[in-house]
Amino acid sequence: PINGRYDSAATPPAGITGLFLVDSVLQGNGTAIIISLKHIFLPAFVQSVGAMASITRMVRSDVLEVMTRDFVTMERSAGIPERIILGKYVLKNSFISTLTTVGLFFGFSLGGSVLVETVFDWPGIGLYAVKSAFITDFQPIMGVTLVIGFSFMFVNLFVDVLYSVLDPRIRYG
């Protein structure tokens, strides 16, 4: 399916949350779950594929860099299994630099939602902004800009708090 949230020939699930996939799961409607998944796959893929490629490449390069550090060699010589070294020590140290990029990509995906919602005809804040721009209604455009700006700000605040969780050397306050 190339547009819309649900097949026009099918009856959408009763609205509990307004999200067809969640409503279908809550009601246990298997047919509606499959239809919702078919309609959500392509927009979600388009929205995330660019960020996934960059983040995966960054995590890989950071993991390779951390694997050359002395503490990893010491853990290997102590006989710690490789999967524990990778999962407990290496990934935690490599995620610190990746976390900033993930926060930035979240902001970019909010802006990208305008394009994705317009192309795939999904109702949302992006499509609302585009329709408001076509009829030159500036108040909704300012509102959407504020919502995206505040969301971006709160994500960056959350990323800063996560720094102190991942790296005990960083403490605030």
Number of C-alpha atoms within 10 A of each C-alpha: 13 12 16 15 22 21 15 8 6 10 9 17 22 12 11 12 10 10 13 23 22 16 20 22 14 13 13 11 13 11 12 22 20 13 19 23 15 16 22 21 12 16 20 12 11 13 19 15 11 12 18 14 10 15 17 12 13 17 18 14 13 19 18 13 12 19 19 11 11 10 14 18 12 11 15 13 9 9 9 12 10 12 10 11 18 16 10 11 16 22 17 15 17 21 19 19 13 17 19 14 17 19 19 15 20 17 18 15 16 19 15 17 20 18 16 21 21 19 14 18 15 21 12 13 20 22 20 17 21 18 15 15 14 8 8 11 13 12 12 17 19 12 13 16 15 12 14 18 15 12 15 19 14 13 17 19 12 12 19 16 14 14 19 14 14 15 13 8 9 12 10 8 2
